[in-house]
Amino acid sequence: MQLSTVSSLHAPSGNTTESFRAPEHRNRLDPVTLRLFVAVLENGTIAAAAEREFIAPSAVSKRLSDLEESLKTQLFQRSNRGVEPTNAGIELLSLSRSVLNDLDNIFYQMTGYASGDRGIIRVFANISAITEFLPCCLRSFMVAYPQIQVQLQEKISSAVQHGVASNATDVGIYAYDGSQVEGIVSLPYKRDELVLAVPFDHPLTQQSKVEIIDALAYNFVGLHTGSFINQQLLMAAGKANVPFMCRVQVTSFDALSLMVEAEMGIAVMPRAIAERYSQLGKICAITLHETWAQRELRICIRSNASLSVATRRFVEHLQSQCAI
C-alpha cells in the first residue's frame, strides 16, 4: 500500500499506468552458457566442447555469439586452429569457474539435505535429559552424522510439549506426568529416579528412605517454576496441607547441589546427579518413597510424516542408542 501511494504521488498526471516500470533483465547470464564457454576454452575448439557436453556444435556457437552480444564484449579470437580467449575472455573464464563451482556445491549440499546426511534439527529438552542422557547420545550421533547440526534448548517439560505441537521445535524430550499435549506423538526414551539431596549432617540422613511429607518440614532449594520436580513438590505439599518452603530457585542441577552443600536447603534431583556430588563428599542422596520418584522421560514429535530425513535419523538414534 505504501509503495503504491508513493508511486501515484510522483507519477506524471494522466499517465500513471506507464510510470515506474520495473527494469527488464533480458541479458542475465545462465549457467549452461557459462559451462559451454568454459568447455570451449578448455578444449580449444567448439567441436571438441560440443562433443564433451553432448550438444550440437551449432548450438554451442550460437550460445557463444549470444554471450558476446549480451556482454557487448569480444571474448574469443577465432581462427582455423580453434579459439583463443581475449583478455576479457580470460577474466570471464576465471569468474565462470568460480560461479560453476559454487553452483555445484549448492547442488551437492542440497542433495545432502534430501539424503539426510546434512540438516538442522531443533530440539527442546528438560534439564534432566540434557544433564543425564543427551551428552552421550549427541556425541555418538554427531560422530555418525557430522554435517547435521543440532540446536538444543533447555525448556521445562510442559514447554517442550507445546513447542513441538506448535512447530517451534522438531523434537522434544520431557518428563511424562500422565498427561500429554494434544497434537504430538509420544515415544519411549529413558527412566530415571528422583532422590532427596541433603547436607551430610542433616537429620534426614539417619533414614534410608524418606516420604516427601517428612521432607516438607524443611526448607527447600528448587528449580524453575513449572518444572516437573517443582510441580510434584507443590502437589505433595497441597495434599498434605503444609507449606512448601522454597528459599532459593536455581536453573541447573550443579547450582542446586552447591546450594544444598551450602546448607541453603534440601532438594529433589535425579539420583545420577546426586550421587556424583555424593561421591565428592558434598551431599547425601536419600531414596524417596514416592511413586512419582520413578520417572519416565519421553520423546515427542508432531508425526513421523512431519520429520525430515535428518530428524528421523536423530529420533531413531535416540531410541536405539539410549533406549529404556
Secondary structure, DSSP 8 states (H G I E B T S, - for coil): -HHHHHHHHHS-TT-GGGSS----------HHHHHHHHHHHHHSSHHHHHHHHTS-HHHHHHHHHHHHHHHTS--EEEETTEEEE-HHHHHHHHHHHHHHHHHHHHHHHHHHHHHTSSEEEEEEE-HHHHHHTHHHHHHHHHHH-TTEEEEEEE--HHHHHHHHHTTS-SEEEEEE-S---TT-EEEEEEEEEEEEEE-TT-GGGG-SEE-HHHHTTS-EEE-STT-HHHHHHHHHHHHHT----EEEE-SSHHHHHHHHHTTS-BEEEEHHHHHHHHHTTS-EEEEE--GGGEEEEEEEES-STT--HHHHHHHHHHHHHS--
